[in-house]
Amino acid sequence: MNNLVYALAAENRIGDCSWVRPGKVAWEWWNDWGLDDTDFEPGVNTRTYKAYIDFAADYGLEYVVLDEGWYDPRSGDVMRTIPEIDLPELIRYAGSKGVGLMLWVVGNVLDDRLEEACDYYAKLGIKGFKVDFIDRDDQQAVELVYRLAEAAAARRLMLDIHGIYKPTGLNRTFPHIINFEGVYGLEELKWSNPDMPSYDVTFPFIRMVQGPVDYTPGAYRNATRDGFEIDYRNPMSQGTRAHQVAAYVVYDAPLVMLCDSPSRYREEEDCTRFIASLPVVCDRTEILAGKMGEYIVSARRSGDTWYVGGLTDWTPRRMEVDLSFLDAGKRYEATLLADAADADRDPRKFTLSRQAVDSAMSLEIGMASGGGFALKLTPLNK
């Protein structure tokens, strides 16, 4: 809830920023372009990206990112796509579906042809860049970020800066920078075996004081502590499905990825629709409970609807969520996505329930080992 870093940053330098549009992103890199049951070979090609665009459109997601591979990183030529990618056709197709496209690019590669690339891709219809591998915070790196920000703003291109130092309030100075990595995100599980649930309930108290996080949640392959395996091509999360869903509420991310495959998301419609219904920008935040490194329960209001997310480490917990933050005299429909009774054994399992509540009530919600919950509170009598 501390906004000191943002408040002390230089004010808006780009003027009108009404064109900046936060949102959710269908993302292919984490799940290794992992489409199932297709009549084509999934990969970095036009047909695969059309499938991701279809998924984004069907679920109301604002963007698809073309991550590593759409240009040949060995060539360092950001102005030329690989032969398998027809970018103008993808932009046309995405536009017809109401979906925007963003391009991943290595920071120094974009910088080498910055003006030319920004001019070309803005005119083509790209909405912005996901910039990666800056990986430093010395003066040269900071100057690079400012160059990228100024060039992108001049063409109304948004930036998601990945591989970056922790935020320093640049999202106030340059409101088109809509997210920053600077966090040990879910991608680490593709190649390592850390204690991720414990980290998940630590960094909100520390790193998020600095600003938003490009953590990239949404895994649908979920594992117990003992069942987790490193699998680069077919990765999984540590902890439960409900833990993954709760991350969309607890973590501040105006641009947030859905990291898993559209094939998996489509197989579990209720869970995916729930994620798709969650806002990425809220009007108010309250921390209802928490202890660093153990658990956190966050409440966020968007309009007249409240969202509550809870996360725990590997310790199962029962949390009493006091609803007194709701407007007195109003009734709300509470939609709760929570760990199933056997989520300790099968962390993919969750329950989805609904009931009427008001501000005089509290809800007791269980969280499995590595678990969580997400609660949506919608007014019934406006």
C-alpha positions in Angstrom: 0.0 0.0 0.0 3.0 2.3 0.3 3.3 4.6 -2.8 6.3 6.6 -1.6 8.5 5.5 -4.5 5.9 6.5 -7.1 5.0 9.8 -5.3 8.7 10.9 -5.2 9.3 10.2 -8.9 9.3 12.9 -11.5 5.9 13.8 -12.9 4.5 12.7 -16.2 6.8 13.7 -19.1 4.7 12.3 -22.0 1.6 14.4 -21.7 -1.6 12.7 -22.8 -1.5 9.1 -21.8 -5.2 8.1 -22.5 -3.9 5.7 -25.2 -2.1 3.6 -22.5 -4.2 0.5 -22.0 -3.3 -2.0 -19.3 -4.6 -5.6 -19.6 -4.0 -9.3 -19.6 -1.8 -11.1 -22.1 -1.9 -14.6 -23.6 1.8 -15.6 -23.5 3.5 -18.5 -25.3 7.1 -18.7 -24.1 6.5 -20.2 -20.6 4.4 -23.0 -22.0 6.7 -23.5 -25.0 4.0 -22.7 -27.6 2.2 -25.7 -26.1 -0.9 -26.2 -28.1 -2.6 -29.6 -28.2 -4.8 -31.3 -30.8 -3.9 -29.0 -33.7 -3.8 -29.9 -37.4 -0.5 -28.0 -37.7 2.9 -28.0 -35.9 2.8 -25.6 -33.0 5.8 -23.3 -32.7 7.0 -19.8 -33.7 4.7 -19.5 -36.7 1.7 -17.6 -37.9 -0.9 -20.4 -37.3 0.2 -20.8 -33.7 -0.1 -17.1 -33.0 -3.5 -17.0 -34.6 -4.6 -19.7 -32.1 -3.3 -17.6 -29.2 -5.1 -14.6 -30.7 -8.3 -16.7 -30.9 -7.9 -17.7 -27.2 -7.3 -14.1 -26.1 -10.4 -12.9 -28.0 -12.6 -15.7 -26.6 -11.7 -14.8 -23.1 -11.5 -11.0 -23.3 -7.7 -10.7 -23.0 -6.4 -7.5 -24.4 -3.0 -8.7 -25.8 -0.8 -11.5 -27.2 3.0 -11.2 -26.8 5.2 -12.6 -29.5 8.1 -13.6 -27.3 11.6 -14.8 -28.2 11.9 -16.2 -31.7 9.8 -14.0 -34.0 13.1 -12.4 -35.2 16.4 -14.3 -35.2 18.2 -13.2 -32.0 21.5 -14.4 -33.5 21.2 -11.9 -36.3 20.4 -9.0 -34.0 18.1 -7.6 -36.7 14.9 -6.5 -35.1 13.6 -5.2 -38.4 13.2 -8.7 -40.0 10.9 -11.5 -38.9 11.7 -15.1 -39.4 10.1 -16.6 -42.6 7.5 -18.5 -40.5 6.0 -15.3 -39.2 3.7 -13.1 -41.3 3.5 -10.1 -38.9 1.3 -7.8 -41.0 -1.2 -10.7 -41.3 -1.1 -11.4 -37.6 -1.7 -7.7 -36.8 -4.6 -7.6 -39.2 -6.1 -10.8 -37.7 -5.6 -9.7 -34.1 -7.2 -6.3 -34.9 -10.2 -8.0 -36.4 -10.6 -9.9 -33.1 -10.0 -6.8 -30.8 -6.7 -8.0 -29.6 -3.4 -6.1 -29.5 0.0 -7.5 -30.3 3.3 -6.7 -28.4 6.8 -7.8 -29.4 9.5 -9.1 -27.2 13.0 -7.7 -27.9 16.4 -7.6 -26.3 17.0 -4.1 -25.0 20.3 -3.4 -26.7 19.0 -4.9 -30.0 16.1 -2.5 -30.0 18.4 0.4 -29.0 20.6 -0.2 -32.0 17.8 0.7 -34.4 15.5 2.5 -32.0 14.0 5.2 -34.0 13.6 3.1 -37.1 12.1 0.2 -35.2 9.7 2.4 -33.3 8.5 4.2 -36.4 8.0 1.0 -38.4 6.2 -1.1 -35.8 4.0 1.7 -34.6 2.9 2.3 -38.2 2.4 -1.4 -38.6 0.0 -1.5 -35.6 2.1 -3.1 -32.8 1.0 -1.8 -29.4 4.3 -2.0 -27.6 7.4 -3.9 -26.7 8.4 -6.3 -24.0 12.0 -5.3 -23.5 14.4 -7.9 -22.0 17.9 -8.5 -20.8 18.9 -5.1 -19.5 20.0 -6.8 -16.3 21.9 -3.9 -14.8 21.2 -0.7 -12.9 24.4 1.3 -13.7 24.3 4.7 -15.5 24.4 3.2 -19.0 21.5 0.9 -18.3 19.4 3.7 -16.8 20.2 5.9 -19.8 19.1 3.1 -22.1 15.8 2.8 -20.3 15.1 6.5 -20.7 16.0 6.4 -24.4 13.6 3.5 -24.9 10.9 5.2 -22.9 11.1 8.5 -24.8 11.2 6.9 -28.3 8.3 4.6 -27.5 6.2 7.4 -26.0 6.7 9.5 -29.1 5.0 6.7 -31.2 2.4 5.8 -28.5 4.0 2.4 -27.9 3.7 0.8 -24.5 6.6 -0.9 -22.7 6.8 -3.9 -20.4 10.4 -3.9 -19.2 11.5 -7.4 -18.3 15.0 -8.2 -17.2 15.2 -4.9 -15.4 16.2 -3.5 -12.0 13.5 -2.8 -9.4 11.1 0.1 -10.2 12.1 3.6 -9.3 8.9 5.4 -10.0 9.4 5.4 -13.8 5.7 4.4 -14.2 4.9 7.9 -13.0 7.4 9.7 -15.2 6.5 7.5 -18.2 3.0 6.1 -17.7 3.3 4.0 -20.8 5.8 1.7 -19.0 3.1 -0.5 -17.6 5.1 -3.2 -15.8 8.6 -4.2 -14.6 10.1 -7.5 -13.8 12.8 -7.1 -11.1 11.3 -10.1 -9.4 12.1 -13.8 -9.1 9.1 -14.8 -11.3 7.4 -18.0 -12.2 9.7 -18.6 -15.1 12.4 -19.6 -12.6 10.6 -22.9 -12.2 11.4 -23.9 -15.8 15.1 -24.5 -14.7 15.3 -24.5 -10.9 13.6 -25.8 -7.7 13.4 -22.9 -5.2 10.9 -22.6 -2.4 8.5 -20.6 -4.5 5.4 -20.5 -2.2 7.5 -19.0 0.6 9.0 -16.4 -1.8 5.4 -15.6 -3.0 4.5 -14.5 0.5 7.7 -12.6 1.0 8.2 -10.3 -1.9 4.8 -8.5 -1.6 6.1 -7.0 1.6 9.4 -5.9 0.1 9.7 -5.7 -3.6 6.1 -4.5 -4.3 6.8 -1.4 -2.2 8.9 -0.3 -5.2 6.1 -0.8 -7.8 4.4 -3.4 -10.0 5.8 -6.9 -10.8 5.9 -8.9 -14.0 5.7 -12.2 -12.1 3.8 -14.0 -14.9 1.4 -16.3 -13.0 -1.3 -18.7 -14.2 0.2 -22.2 -14.3 -2.3 -25.0 -14.7 0.2 -27.8 -14.1 0.4 -27.6 -10.3 2.6 -29.6 -8.0 3.0 -30.5 -4.3 6.3 -29.9 -2.6 7.4 -33.5 -3.2 5.8 -33.8 -6.6 7.5 -30.8 -8.3 9.8 -31.6 -11.2 11.9 -29.3 -13.4 10.6 -29.5 -16.9 11.7 -26.7 -19.2 9.4 -27.6 -22.1 6.3 -28.5 -20.0 6.8 -26.5 -16.8 4.7 -26.6 -13.6 4.2 -24.4 -10.6 4.8 -25.2 -6.9 1.6 -25.1 -4.8 -2.0 -25.2 -5.8 -4.1 -23.9 -8.6 -5.9 -21.6 -6.2 -2.5 -20.2 -5.3 -1.9 -19.3 -8.9 -5.3 -17.6 -9.2 -4.8 -15.6 -6.0 -1.6 -14.2 -7.4 -3.7 -12.1 -9.9 -5.3 -10.3 -6.9 -2.3 -10.1 -4.5 0.3 -9.0 -7.0 0.2 -5.5 -8.5 0.5 -6.0 -12.3 -1.2 -3.6 -14.7 0.0 -5.8 -17.6 -0.2 -9.5 -16.5 0.5 -12.7 -18.4 -1.5 -15.9 -18.5 1.5 -18.1 -18.7 0.0 -21.5 -19.6 -1.2 -23.0 -22.8 -4.6 -22.0 -24.3 -5.3 -25.7 -24.6 -5.1 -26.2 -20.8 -7.0 -23.0 -20.2 -9.8 -24.1 -22.5 -10.1 -27.4 -20.7 -11.0 -25.7 -17.4 -13.5 -23.1 -18.4 -14.6 -22.0 -15.0 -11.2 -21.3 -13.6 -10.1 -19.5 -16.8 -13.2 -17.3 -16.9 -12.6 -16.4 -13.3 -9.0 -15.3 -14.0 -10.2 -13.4 -17.1 -12.8 -11.5 -14.9 -10.2 -10.1 -12.5 -9.1 -6.4 -13.0 -5.5 -5.4 -13.5 -5.9 -1.9 -12.2 -7.8 -1.1 -8.9 -9.0 2.0 -7.1 -8.1 1.0 -3.6 -6.0 -1.7 -1.8 -6.2 -2.9 1.8 -4.1 -5.7 3.4 -6.4 -7.6 5.6 -3.9 -10.0 7.1 -0.3 -11.0 6.6 3.0 -12.1 8.0 6.1 -11.8 5.8 7.3 -15.2 4.6 4.2 -16.9 5.8 0.9 -15.6 4.4 -0.9 -12.6 3.0 -4.5 -11.6 2.4 -5.1 -8.6 0.1 -8.3 -6.8 -0.8 -8.6 -4.6 -3.9 -11.6 -2.5 -5.1 -12.3 -1.8 -8.7 -15.4 0.3 -9.2 -18.0 -1.1 -6.8 -16.6 -4.7 -6.8 -14.1 -6.0 -4.3 -11.5 -8.7 -4.9 -9.7 -10.6 -2.1 -6.7 -12.8 -2.7 -5.0 -15.0 -0.1 -1.6 -16.9 -0.3 0.2 -19.2 2.1 3.6 -20.8 2.1 3.8 -24.6 2.5 1.9 -24.4 5.8 -1.9 -25.1 5.5 -4.0 -22.4 7.2 -7.6 -21.4 7.9 -8.1 -17.6 7.5 -11.1 -15.7 8.8 -11.8 -12.9 6.2 -13.7 -10.1 7.9 -15.9 -8.4 5.3 -16.4 -5.1 7.2 -14.6 -3.3 4.4 -17.7 -3.7 2.3 -20.3 -0.9 2.1 -22.8 -1.2 5.0 -26.3 -2.0 4.0 -25.4 -3.6 0.7 -25.6 -7.2 -0.2 -22.9 -8.8 -2.3 -22.6 -12.0 -4.3 -19.4 -13.7 -3.1 -17.7 -16.0 -5.7 -15.0 -18.0 -4.1 -12.3 -20.0 -5.8 -10.5 -22.0 -3.1 -8.4 -25.1 -2.6 -10.4 -28.3 -2.7 -10.3 -30.6 0.4 -7.8 -32.9 -1.3 -5.6 -30.1 -2.8 -2.8 -31.2 -0.5 -2.6 -34.4 -2.6 -3.7 -33.0 -6.0 -3.0 -29.3 -6.1 -4.8 -28.8 -9.4 -8.1 -29.3 -7.6 -10.2 -26.3 -6.5 -13.8 -25.4 -5.6 -15.9 -22.6 -7.0 -18.8 -21.5 -4.9 -21.2 -18.6 -4.5 -23.2 -17.1 -1.6 -24.8 -13.8 -0.6 -22.8 -11.8 2.0 -22.7 -8.4 3.7 -20.4 -6.3 5.7 -21.5 -7.8 9.0 -20.2 -11.2 8.0 -16.9 -13.0 7.9 -15.8 -16.0 5.8 -13.6 -18.8 7.1 -11.5 -20.0 4.2 -9.0 -22.9 4.2 -5.7 -22.8 2.3 -3.9 -26.0 1.5 -0.1 -26.4 1.7 1.2 -24.0 -0.9 -2.4 -22.9 -1.4 -4.5 -19.8 -1.7 -7.9 -18.4 -2.5 -9.5 -15.7 -4.6 -12.8 -14.0 -3.7 -14.9 -11.8 -5.9 -17.6 -9.6 -4.2 -20.1 -8.1 -6.5 -23.0 -5.8 -5.3 -26.4 -7.4 -5.6 -28.4 -4.2 -4.7 -26.8 -1.2 -6.4 
